[in-house]
Amino acid sequence: MEFLYPNMLYALFALIIPIVVHLFNFRRHKLVYFSNTSILKTIEQENSKTKKLKYIITLIARMLFIAALVIAFAFPYKKDNNTINNNVDNLIAVYIDNSMSMQSLSSEKTLFEDARTSAMKLVENLNQAQKYVLLSNDRDPKNEYPMNKDEMLIRLNEMKTESVSTTFEDIYNSLSFIRKKNDFNSATFFVYSDFQNNTVTSGDLKVDTTIQIVVFPLESDFQNNIFIDSVWLQSPVLQKNMTNELNARIVNETQNEIKGLPVNFSIDENVVAYTTCDIKADSYSDVNMQFAIENEGDSKAKVSIKDSPITFDDEYNLVLKVRPEINVIEISSTSNSQQPIANSLDLLFGGDPLINYQSMNQYNIDQNVVNNAQMIVLDANVNETLQQTLIEFAERGGSLLIIESQSHKVAESQTNSYIYNHLGIKPVDFDENETKVEYIAKRNTFFDDIFVKLPDNADLPMIRKHIRFELGKNVQNIISLQNGDPFLMMSNVGKGKVFVMSTSLDEEYSDLANHALFVPLMYKMALIGGNVSELSYTLGIDKTLNINDVSLNVDDRISLKSDNVMYDIFPMIENRSGINYIYFFEDLPSSGFYDIYKNEDYVKTVAWNDNRDESKMSFYDKEELSELLKDNNLNVFMMVSPVEAQGRASDDVVENIVNQSSLWKVFVVIALMALLMEILILRFWK
């Protein structure tokens, strides 16, 4: 038998105390005078030998109580009695959740530090010949090969937090693969995590019966959090010196209402807007702040609040890109020699320095120009391949306007049928009856900032000929004619929008091109479109970046460099359907701003944020977690309580797991029995 805390045995010197008490009678004898000794006849006679026996048994009981209590606190165990398979054919795997939520504080330190300290204690107590692997969310390959004890302790000491979260299933399946790959007969899996609800599912779990699991669920003393969940712009296209509106959603995951929480918005480290918000308990609030940008190009912006002790989600990074110009492309039909649409658009956009307008024939299209456009106007019946390209353009965020050509035979022409089928609309008839625009859906978000006030008797465009459409449920009719037919339809496609106009801009068909409504309609479509750059990306979620605005040659090299840490990578470049993407094999080390370089030349800046799933203070308790794991038929050897899994208590648990030591409980029982025996002797032995 050995002791985990042998220094506690010095307390056995306390056994001298009851011995001294029993050897020396420190009570003073008091002389009592009796007038009549006959009253002593009622006193029971006690045998001197019985009295000595009582004193000896009482002394033994007291000494046994003290000795058993001291030995219990010294934590005795048997060195050769292991609960886990502590041999060279059994792989010891330690998983430490190093996601952002593990930065939360326990009573003394962070959950991550508690986990790492306990894991190091575990490794120190295991067999010297044992092999180990260290699993974490960042999936570092150098930690996932069988290591000896010294290597494992070094790796544990070098571990850091600030990694993206991963699921328990991914870690478990990885361990199963590592065990099989390295020919281990079995594995013991020690899991240290706070077990957020989003990290444990059962979708892709493949049970390995040779893996024995010991679970250490960690619980923070601070499970309240206020964080910035998301940020978006009122208008996705930013213009120089033009006012825009930024919106931010602030989430309150506490049981208390928050009053007057300060929210700051800064651009290039200069505060440009400030507001406060009130948030009800377990709710959220959306705030908005107006701003304007004076410079073209990329600006590093940040929305921030103040909240403790969980601070990683108190900032939201974003990049604001002001384009020097908006690219508008018109694709026309070869059969239309007059090209009325091209003429109308050229007159509208041609003299505007903000708009770069180009007209091209449907059979002579420059794909690079199309990919970099913000708006495409289609006035042609094009082939299905080009129709697919245009739908993909809209899905990436572009604005696509289809203006119906002068087709009298709708059924025969099957004009752009692929696009119409994709949208869920169908041309059914050609109407040559003159009518007017009658209804505009002013409350539709498309018309925000177009009309200050539209008079009830406004002079609206005259429509002489138009195509009649049947609309699907996902298509919005935002402008209607007097006969109820749709005139301008809008459908959300991916990140962009597709508009369909039921008539041509030719004067024979309508006077829209000469009407005051034409200008705001066309400009709004151009401004909301756009292949707009992402405001930010999310660590652990986004693996690809669209860099189609960067011209690339075969020999060009793309690199990412962090502006606040020493980090430089060379991601893989992919081309999908003529669009350039860069792909990351591994997650970036931290949130923040990263500059993209082509060869050695700066190209653009991108912003990254931590996954807000880590911010949600929702965790499995011990009973829920135990039930979930056992429902998946996992071999769960032990589920440690959250109190035992943290701090100094985890040391005893680790020792108990390694050595199956329950001897301390035996000595506690002996101490209690000795105390009970002393009480009974003194109470009933007369």
C-alpha positions in Angstrom: 0.0 0.0 0.0 1.3 3.5 -0.9 0.1 7.0 -0.2 -0.7 9.8 -2.5 0.0 12.4 0.2 2.6 10.7 2.5 3.3 14.0 4.4 -0.1 13.7 6.0 1.2 10.7 8.0 3.2 13.1 10.2 -0.2 13.8 11.8 0.0 10.4 13.4 2.0 12.0 16.2 -1.4 13.3 17.4 -1.9 9.8 18.8 0.2 11.0 21.8 -2.7 13.2 22.9 -5.2 10.5 24.0 -2.3 8.5 25.6 -1.3 11.5 27.7 -4.9 12.2 28.7 -5.4 8.6 29.8 -2.1 8.2 31.7 -2.5 11.3 33.7 -5.7 12.3 35.4 -5.8 16.1 35.3 -9.0 16.4 37.2 -8.6 17.8 40.8 -10.2 15.6 43.5 -12.8 17.4 45.5 -13.4 16.5 49.2 -17.1 16.1 50.0 -18.3 15.8 53.6 -21.2 13.6 54.4 -23.2 13.8 57.6 -24.4 10.3 57.2 -22.6 7.6 55.2 -25.7 5.6 54.8 -26.5 7.5 51.6 -23.5 5.8 49.9 -25.3 2.5 49.9 -27.2 3.5 46.8 -24.0 4.0 44.7 -23.3 1.1 42.5 -20.1 -0.8 43.1 -17.7 -0.9 40.2 -15.0 -3.5 39.9 -11.5 -2.0 39.5 -10.7 -4.4 36.7 -13.8 -3.4 34.8 -12.9 0.3 35.2 -9.5 -0.3 33.8 -10.9 -2.2 30.8 -13.3 0.6 30.0 -10.4 3.1 30.0 -8.3 0.9 27.7 -11.1 0.4 25.2 -11.9 4.1 25.1 -8.2 4.8 24.6 -8.0 2.3 21.7 -11.2 3.8 20.1 -9.8 7.3 20.3 -6.4 6.3 18.8 -8.1 4.3 16.1 -10.3 7.3 15.1 -7.3 9.6 14.8 -5.1 7.1 13.0 -7.8 6.1 10.5 -8.7 9.7 9.8 -5.0 10.6 9.1 -4.5 7.6 6.8 -7.6 8.5 4.9 -6.4 12.0 4.2 -3.0 10.5 3.1 -5.0 8.8 0.3 -3.8 5.2 0.4 -3.8 3.0 -2.8 -2.4 -0.2 -4.1 0.2 0.3 -6.8 -0.5 -2.9 -8.6 -4.3 -2.7 -8.9 -5.1 -0.8 -12.1 -8.5 0.0 -13.4 -7.4 0.9 -16.9 -5.5 -1.3 -19.2 -2.1 0.0 -18.3 0.0 -2.0 -20.7 1.9 -1.3 -23.9 -0.8 -2.7 -26.1 -3.3 -0.1 -24.9 -3.1 3.4 -26.3 -3.7 6.3 -23.9 -5.5 9.2 -25.7 -6.1 12.5 -24.0 -8.4 15.1 -25.6 -8.4 18.6 -24.2 -11.0 21.0 -25.6 -9.0 24.1 -26.4 -11.8 26.1 -27.9 -12.6 29.6 -26.9 -15.3 28.7 -24.4 -12.6 26.9 -22.3 -11.2 30.3 -21.4 -14.0 30.7 -19.0 -13.0 30.7 -15.3 -13.4 28.0 -12.7 -13.0 28.9 -9.1 -9.2 29.4 -9.4 -8.2 29.4 -13.1 -9.5 28.7 -16.6 -11.2 25.5 -17.5 -8.4 24.8 -20.0 -5.7 25.1 -17.2 -7.7 22.8 -15.0 -7.9 20.3 -17.8 -4.2 20.5 -18.7 -3.1 20.2 -15.1 -5.3 17.1 -14.5 -4.1 15.5 -17.8 -0.4 16.0 -16.8 -1.1 14.4 -13.4 -2.7 11.5 -15.2 0.3 11.0 -17.5 2.8 11.2 -14.6 1.1 8.4 -12.8 0.8 5.9 -15.7 3.2 3.2 -16.8 6.6 4.6 -18.1 6.3 2.3 -21.2 2.8 3.6 -22.1 2.2 5.3 -25.5 0.1 8.5 -25.7 -1.6 10.7 -28.3 -2.8 14.2 -27.6 -6.0 15.2 -29.3 -7.3 18.8 -29.6 -9.5 21.0 -31.7 -6.6 22.3 -33.9 -5.8 18.6 -34.9 -2.0 19.2 -34.8 -0.5 16.2 -36.6 2.6 16.2 -34.4 0.5 15.4 -31.4 -1.4 12.5 -33.1 1.3 9.9 -33.3 2.2 7.6 -30.4 4.5 9.4 -28.0 6.3 8.4 -24.8 5.6 9.9 -21.4 8.2 12.7 -21.6 7.0 13.8 -25.1 3.4 13.8 -24.0 4.2 16.0 -21.0 6.0 18.5 -23.2 3.1 18.6 -25.7 0.7 19.2 -22.9 2.8 22.0 -21.5 2.9 23.6 -25.0 -0.9 23.5 -25.6 -2.7 26.8 -26.1 -6.4 27.8 -26.4 -7.9 30.0 -29.2 -8.7 27.1 -31.4 -12.0 26.6 -33.3 -14.4 24.1 -31.9 -14.9 20.7 -33.2 -17.4 17.9 -32.5 -16.9 14.9 -30.2 -17.6 12.6 -33.1 -14.7 13.9 -35.1 -12.3 13.4 -32.2 -13.6 10.0 -31.4 -13.5 8.8 -35.0 -9.9 10.2 -35.3 -8.8 8.2 -32.3 -10.3 5.0 -33.7 -8.4 5.6 -36.9 -5.1 6.3 -35.0 -5.5 3.1 -32.9 -6.1 0.9 -36.0 -3.3 2.6 -38.0 -0.7 2.0 -35.2 -1.9 -1.6 -34.4 -3.0 -1.0 -30.7 -5.4 -3.6 -29.3 -7.3 -1.1 -27.3 -7.4 2.5 -26.2 -8.4 4.5 -23.2 -9.8 7.9 -24.0 -9.7 10.7 -21.4 -12.0 13.6 -22.4 -11.7 17.1 -20.9 -14.3 19.5 -22.2 -17.1 21.8 -21.1 -19.4 19.9 -23.6 -21.3 22.7 -25.2 -24.5 21.5 -26.8 -23.3 22.1 -30.3 -20.2 19.9 -29.9 -21.9 16.5 -29.2 -24.2 14.9 -31.8 -24.5 11.3 -33.0 -24.7 11.7 -36.7 -21.3 10.4 -37.9 -20.3 8.4 -34.8 -18.7 5.0 -35.6 -18.5 3.0 -32.4 -15.2 1.3 -31.6 -15.8 -1.2 -28.8 -12.1 -1.3 -28.0 -12.1 2.3 -26.8 -12.7 2.9 -23.1 -13.9 6.4 -22.3 -13.3 8.4 -19.1 -15.2 11.8 -19.2 -14.2 14.9 -17.3 -17.0 17.4 -17.8 -15.8 20.9 -16.8 -18.1 23.5 -15.5 -17.4 27.3 -15.4 -18.4 29.4 -12.4 -19.3 32.1 -15.0 -21.9 31.0 -17.5 -23.2 34.5 -18.3 -22.1 36.1 -21.6 -22.9 39.1 -23.7 -21.6 39.0 -27.3 -21.8 40.4 -30.8 -23.6 37.8 -32.8 -23.6 39.3 -36.3 -23.1 42.5 -38.3 -24.6 43.5 -41.7 -25.0 46.7 -43.8 -28.2 48.3 -44.9 -26.8 48.6 -48.4 -24.3 46.0 -49.5 -22.6 48.4 -51.9 -20.5 51.1 -50.3 -19.9 54.4 -52.1 -17.3 57.1 -51.3 -18.7 59.8 -48.9 -22.2 58.3 -49.1 -24.0 57.5 -45.9 -24.7 53.9 -45.1 -26.1 52.1 -42.1 -24.4 49.4 -40.1 -26.5 46.9 -38.1 -25.3 44.7 -35.3 -27.1 42.1 -33.2 -26.1 42.0 -29.5 -27.1 38.8 -27.6 -27.6 38.7 -23.8 -27.1 35.2 -22.4 -27.6 36.3 -18.8 -30.6 36.1 -16.5 -30.5 39.9 -16.0 -31.7 42.7 -18.2 -28.9 44.9 -19.6 -29.4 48.6 -19.6 -27.3 51.1 -21.6 -24.7 48.8 -23.0 -22.1 50.9 -24.9 -21.5 49.8 -28.6 -18.6 51.3 -30.5 -18.0 51.2 -34.3 -14.5 52.1 -35.5 -12.9 52.3 -39.0 -9.1 52.1 -39.2 -8.9 52.4 -35.4 -10.9 55.6 -35.4 -14.3 55.6 -33.6 -16.9 56.8 -36.2 -20.2 55.9 -34.4 -21.4 55.1 -30.9 -24.6 54.0 -29.4 -26.1 52.2 -26.4 -28.7 49.4 -26.2 -31.0 47.7 -23.7 -31.3 44.0 -23.9 -33.8 41.8 -22.0 -32.6 38.7 -20.2 -32.0 35.7 -22.6 -32.7 37.9 -25.6 -31.1 40.1 -28.2 -31.2 43.6 -29.5 -30.4 45.0 -33.0 -28.6 48.3 -33.0 -27.8 50.5 -36.1 -25.2 53.2 -36.6 -24.8 55.5 -39.6 -21.4 56.2 -41.1 -19.6 57.3 -44.3 -16.2 56.4 -45.7 -13.9 59.0 -47.3 -11.4 56.6 -48.9 -11.6 54.0 -51.7 -10.4 50.5 -51.2 -10.4 48.3 -48.1 -11.0 49.7 -44.6 -10.6 47.7 -41.4 -13.7 48.1 -39.3 -14.6 46.8 -35.9 -17.8 46.7 -33.7 -17.0 46.3 -30.0 -18.6 46.0 -26.6 -17.2 45.4 -23.1 -18.1 42.3 -21.2 -16.2 40.0 -18.8 -15.0 37.4 -18.0 -15.7 36.0 -21.5 -14.1 38.5 -23.9 -13.2 36.7 -27.2 -16.6 37.6 -28.7 -16.8 41.2 -27.6 -15.4 42.4 -31.0 -16.6 41.7 -34.5 -14.1 42.4 -37.4 -15.2 43.4 -40.9 -13.7 44.9 -44.0 -15.5 47.7 -45.8 -14.7 47.9 -49.5 -15.5 51.0 -51.4 -15.4 50.3 -55.1 -14.0 53.0 -57.4 -16.8 52.1 -59.9 -19.7 49.7 -60.5 -19.5 47.4 -63.6 -22.7 47.1 -65.6 -22.8 44.7 -68.5 -25.6 44.6 -71.2 -25.9 41.4 -73.3 -27.8 42.0 -76.5 -29.2 40.0 -79.3 -27.6 40.1 -82.8 -31.0 40.3 -84.4 -31.6 43.6 -82.8 -29.7 46.1 -85.0 -31.1 49.2 -83.3 -30.3 47.9 -79.8 -32.7 50.3 -78.0 -31.8 48.8 -74.6 -28.1 49.5 -75.2 -28.9 53.0 -76.2 -31.1 53.6 -73.2 -28.5 52.2 -70.7 -25.7 54.0 -72.4 -27.5 57.3 -72.1 -28.2 56.6 -68.5 -24.8 55.2 -67.3 -22.4 56.4 -70.0 -21.6 59.8 -68.4 -21.5 58.6 -64.8 -18.0 58.1 -63.3 -19.4 55.7 -60.7 -20.7 53.3 -63.4 -18.5 51.4 -65.9 -21.0 50.4 -68.6 -20.2 47.9 -71.4 -22.4 46.4 -74.1 -21.5 43.1 -75.7 -23.0 40.7 -78.2 -24.4 37.3 -76.8 -21.9 35.4 -79.1 -18.9 37.4 -78.1 -18.8 37.5 -74.3 -15.7 38.2 -72.2 -16.0 35.8 -69.3 -13.6 37.8 -67.1 -15.7 41.0 -67.6 -18.9 39.1 -66.7 -17.4 37.7 -63.5 -16.3 41.1 -62.3 -19.7 42.8 -63.0 -22.1 44.0 -60.4 -25.1 44.1 -62.7 -25.9 42.3 -66.0 -28.8 43.3 -68.2 -30.0 40.5 -70.6 -31.9 41.4 -73.7 -31.4 38.3 -75.7 -32.6 34.7 -75.9 -29.3 33.0 -75.0 -28.3 29.3 -74.8 -28.7 27.2 -71.7 -24.9 27.3 -70.8 -24.9 31.1 -70.7 -28.2 31.0 -68.7 -26.5 28.8 -66.1 -23.6 31.2 -66.0 -26.0 34.1 -65.3 -27.7 32.2 -62.5 -24.4 31.5 -60.9 -23.5 35.2 -61.3 -26.7 36.0 -59.3 -26.0 33.4 -56.7 -22.6 35.0 -55.9 -24.4 38.3 -55.2 -24.9 39.9 -58.6 -27.9 41.7 -59.9 -29.4 40.2 -63.1 -32.1 42.1 -65.1 -33.9 40.2 -67.9 -35.8 42.5 -70.2 -38.2 40.6 -72.5 -37.4 41.0 -76.2 -40.1 41.7 -78.8 -41.3 38.2 -79.1 -44.9 37.7 -80.3 -44.8 33.9 -80.2 -44.0 33.1 -76.6 -44.8 29.4 -76.8 -42.5 29.0 -79.8 -39.6 31.1 -78.5 -39.3 29.5 -75.1 -37.4 32.6 -74.1 -34.6 31.9 -71.6 -36.5 28.8 -70.3 -33.7 27.6 -68.1 -33.7 30.8 -66.0 -37.5 31.0 -65.9 -37.7 27.4 -64.7 -35.1 28.1 -62.1 -37.1 31.1 -60.8 -40.5 29.3 -61.1 -42.1 31.7 -63.6 -43.7 30.9 -66.9 -44.4 33.2 -69.9 -48.0 32.3 -71.1 -49.2 34.9 -73.5 -48.3 38.1 -75.5 -50.6 41.1 -74.7 -50.8 43.9 -77.3 -53.4 45.9 -75.3 -52.2 49.3 -74.1 -52.2 49.7 -70.3 -50.3 51.5 -67.6 -48.3 50.7 -64.5 -50.8 51.0 -61.6 -49.3 49.5 -58.4 -45.8 49.8 -56.9 -45.0 47.7 -53.8 -43.5 50.7 -51.9 -43.1 48.7 -48.7 -40.8 46.2 -50.4 -37.2 46.7 -49.2 -36.1 47.1 -52.9 -37.8 50.5 -52.9 -36.1 51.8 -49.7 -34.4 55.1 -50.4 -36.1 55.4 -53.8 -39.3 57.2 -52.9 -39.7 59.9 -50.3 -43.4 60.0 -51.0 -45.2 58.7 -54.0 -48.4 60.6 -54.9 -51.6 58.7 -55.2 -52.2 60.2 -58.7 -48.6 59.8 -59.9 -48.1 59.7 -63.7 -46.7 56.1 -64.2 -45.3 54.6 -67.3 -47.4 53.5 -70.3 -47.1 49.9 -71.4 -48.2 49.2 -75.0 -47.1 45.5 -75.4 -46.0 43.0 -72.8 -45.5 39.3 -72.0 -48.0 37.8 -69.4 -46.4 35.6 -66.8 -47.5 33.0 -64.2 -45.5 33.5 -61.0 -44.2 30.9 -58.6 -44.4 31.3 -54.8 -40.8 32.5 -54.5 -41.2 35.4 -57.0 -42.3 38.8 -55.8 -44.4 41.0 -58.1 -43.0 44.5 -57.1 -44.7 46.5 -60.0 -48.0 45.6 -61.5 -50.1 46.8 -64.4 -53.7 48.0 -64.4 -55.0 44.6 -65.6 -53.1 42.9 -62.7 -50.3 41.5 -64.8 -46.8 41.7 -63.3 -44.6 44.3 -64.9 -41.4 43.9 -62.8 -40.7 40.7 -60.9 -37.9 40.0 -58.3 -36.5 36.8 -57.0 -33.8 36.2 -54.4 -31.2 33.8 -55.9 -28.3 32.9 -53.6 -26.8 36.1 -52.4 -28.1 38.1 -55.3 -31.3 39.0 -57.1 -32.9 38.3 -60.5 -35.3 40.9 -62.0 -37.6 40.1 -64.9 -39.3 43.0 -66.8 -42.3 41.9 -68.9 -41.7 44.4 -71.8 -38.9 46.0 -73.8 -37.5 49.5 -73.4 -38.2 50.1 -77.1 -40.7 53.0 -77.5 -43.0 50.6 -79.5 -43.5 48.6 -76.3 -43.3 51.1 -73.4 -42.2 54.6 -72.5 -40.3 53.4 -69.4 -36.9 54.5 -70.8 -38.2 58.1 -71.0 -40.0 58.0 -67.6 -38.6 59.4 -64.4 -39.1 56.0 -62.8 -36.4 54.5 -65.1 -33.4 56.1 -63.5 -34.0 55.1 -59.8 -34.9 51.6 -60.9 -31.8 51.0 -62.9 -29.5 52.6 -60.3 -31.0 50.6 -57.4 -30.5 47.4 -59.3 -26.9 48.3 -60.0 -26.2 49.4 -56.4 -27.6 46.3 -54.7 -25.9 43.9 -57.0 -22.6 43.2 -57.1 -20.4 40.4 -56.4 -20.0 42.3 -53.2 -17.0 41.3 -51.1 -17.8 39.4 -47.9 -17.7 41.6 -44.8 -16.0 38.9 -42.8 -15.4 35.1 -42.6 -15.8 32.6 -39.7 -13.0 30.5 -38.3 -13.7 26.8 -38.6 -16.6 27.4 -41.1 -15.3 29.2 -44.1 -12.6 27.2 -46.0 -12.6 29.1 -49.3 -12.4 32.8 -50.3 -13.6 34.3 -53.6 -10.7 36.2 -55.2 -12.3 36.6 -58.6 -11.5 40.4 -58.4 -7.8 39.4 -58.6 -6.3 38.6 -62.1 -4.2 35.5 -61.9 -1.6 33.9 -64.1 -0.4 30.3 -63.9 2.8 31.2 -62.1 1.2 33.6 -59.6 1.4 32.8 -55.9 -1.2 33.9 -53.3 -0.2 34.3 -49.7 -2.0 35.5 -46.5 -0.3 37.5 -43.8 -1.7 38.5 -40.5 -1.3 42.1 -39.4 -1.0 41.3 -35.7 0.7 37.9 -35.4 3.6 36.3 -37.2 1.7 34.1 -39.6 2.2 33.6 -43.3 0.6 30.8 -45.4 0.3 29.9 -49.1 -3.2 28.5 -49.7 -4.2 26.4 -52.7 -5.8 28.2 -55.7 -8.9 26.7 -57.3 -10.9 27.8 -60.4 -14.5 26.8 -60.5 -16.7 27.8 -63.4 -14.3 30.6 -64.3 -14.2 31.9 -60.7 -11.0 32.0 -58.7 -11.0 30.7 -55.1 -8.3 30.1 -52.5 -8.7 27.1 -50.3 -7.3 26.6 -46.7 -6.1 23.2 -45.6 -6.0 24.3 -42.0 -7.8 26.9 -39.9 -6.2 30.3 -39.4 -4.6 30.7 -35.9 -6.8 33.5 -34.6 -9.5 36.0 -35.5 -8.4 39.4 -36.9 -7.4 40.9 -40.2 -5.3 39.2 -42.9 -3.8 40.7 -45.9 -3.8 38.8 -49.3 -0.8 39.2 -51.5 -0.3 38.1 -55.1 3.4 37.3 -55.3 4.7 40.2 -53.2 2.0 42.7 -54.1 -0.8 43.6 -51.8 -4.2 42.8 -53.2 -6.9 43.0 -50.5 -7.7 42.6 -46.8 -10.1 40.0 -45.3 -11.5 39.9 -41.8 -12.0 36.7 -39.7 -14.1 36.2 -36.6 -14.5 33.4 -34.1 -17.5 31.1 -34.4 -20.3 32.5 -32.4 -21.5 29.0 -31.5 -18.7 29.2 -28.9 -20.5 32.2 -27.3 -23.7 30.3 -26.4 -23.6 29.3 -22.8 -25.5 26.1 -23.2 -23.9 22.9 -21.9 -24.8 19.3 -21.2 -24.9 18.4 -17.6 -23.5 15.1 -16.3 -26.8 13.2 -16.5 -27.6 14.4 -20.1 -24.1 13.7 -21.3 -24.0 10.2 -19.7 -27.3 9.4 -21.3 -26.3 10.7 -24.7 -23.0 8.7 -24.8 -24.6 5.5 -23.6 -27.4 5.8 -26.1 -24.8 5.6 -28.7 -23.4 2.4 -27.2 -20.1 3.9 -26.2 -17.9 2.1 -23.7 -18.0 4.8 -20.9 -15.9 3.6 -18.0 -16.4 6.6 -15.8 -18.3 9.9 -15.8 -16.6 12.2 -13.3 -18.8 14.9 -11.7 -18.0 18.5 -12.7 -16.9 19.3 -9.1 -14.4 16.4 -9.0 -13.2 17.2 -12.6 -11.7 20.6 -11.6 -8.9 21.9 -9.4 -7.3 19.9 -6.6 -10.2 17.4 -6.6 -9.3 16.2 -10.0 -5.9 15.0 -8.7 -7.6 12.5 -6.4 -9.9 11.4 -9.2 -7.0 10.8 -11.5 -5.2 8.8 -8.9 -8.4 6.8 -8.3 -8.7 6.1 -12.0 -5.2 5.0 -12.4 -4.9 2.9 -9.3 -8.5 2.1 -8.4 -7.9 3.3 -4.9 -11.0 3.2 -2.7 -8.9 2.4 0.4 -9.4 5.9 1.7 -13.1 5.2 2.0 -12.4 2.2 4.1 -10.4 4.2 6.5 -13.1 6.9 6.7 -15.5 4.1 7.7 -13.1 2.8 10.3 -12.8 6.3 11.8 -16.5 6.7 12.0 -17.0 3.3 13.6 -14.3 4.1 16.2 -16.0 7.4 17.0 -19.3 5.6 17.4 -17.8 3.0 19.6 -16.4 5.7 21.9 -19.7 7.4 22.2 -21.5 4.1 23.0 -18.9 3.2 25.7 -19.2 6.6 27.4 -23.0 6.7 27.1 -24.0 3.2 28.2 -21.1 1.6 30.1 -21.7 2.5 33.7 
